[in-house]
Amino acid sequence: DFSHPDSLEAARKRFEDLAMEKTAPPMEVKWITLDGRTIDVETAGVPARKNKRLLLQGFIRDLTERKKAAAKLEETAQRMQALFDRSLDPTLFFDDTGRYVDANPAASALLGYAREEIVTMSMGDFTPLEKKAAAIAIRDDLASSRSRQGEFAIVRKSGEVRDIEYATVANVVPGLHCLFMRDISARKAAEVSVRQLSARLLQSQDEERRRIARQLHDTTAQNLVALRMNLALIARSPAASDAAISEPLEESVALTELSIAEIRTLSYVLHPPMIEEAGLLPALRWYAQGFEERSGIKVTVDLPEQLEPLPIELATTLFRIVQEALSNAQRHSGSANAAIRIEQQSAGLHLEIEDTGRGMPQSLRQEDTLLLASGVGIAGMRERVLEHGGELHIQSRDSGTVVSVTIPLFEN
């Protein structure tokens, strides 16, 4: 009487089995309620005899809400699976042991393996040999519910190495973790190309400075020296005793002397030949002395007695960084003091330029912001350092600014 037409035949068969005292497992059927609603129920019957009569004891559980919840979960799961499958970002799921349990088509395309192959593999199988320990560390962090993000290298099935940007989500469900990847190989290649271009531009700039410096020294300065000699000859002539001539003549000699000194200073600042002739340390001592005289800023120089011979490109880079840092201190800091320090450490060569001025504006004191928002000078310093595989750090506070450069140990 309660059975829905779709379940009527199954209910009759169940009744017949129970009437013959056959055991039967619980069964799901549809029933119709008094008000005409269709509900899902689970029924179970137990046959028993009493006074030669067969009694059937029935148990009923309403499954309607559970069925609705299950249907909703299934719908959500289908939506999530569709998002997973159609995501443009390569995505992998793996367990606490690091074994992959699922991969979307984008991950298969990036790695070059079919999904059926990926689910037989573990974390570390796609990483270069030297990166396997780092991959294990990522797995261990996720097992401890610590998510990560960063950059990594993977090896495709073809053997090609790709640079990726990754992010992990720990315990999407307990014991199951998610790895999102993005191929940044093209971006990395573009960054290398830009860096190489910047290095060539800086090299061209240095060569142009060297050419202009030599031209000033060998041509303009020599012309001024010849002019000074001619003025000296005129000064010894009888006509020079005339008051109308002697005064402008003396002024011309003084202006010539001043111009010669300025041309020579400019020539040496553009390209100090002392770097090539005597090395970096004497060139820095000479520059610090000249800068102190020109700017009025007291410069303390703390340099080692000796330094291993540096390639001329590296020596020029360090000299240019000192130039730029001291020029910035003169233009912006209002500092009365500055210091140059060089120390050869186990990690490499360490250079520091420090001033005691008012520091950079508060909005630029975060290093990432500073490197993005700064002008050509700091960007040029950064590119010079990166060209030699080094690191540049700038720390600014109300009491001054410190520019730190570390260059890895070099080979002769």
Disulfide bonds with the S-S distance in Angstrom:
none
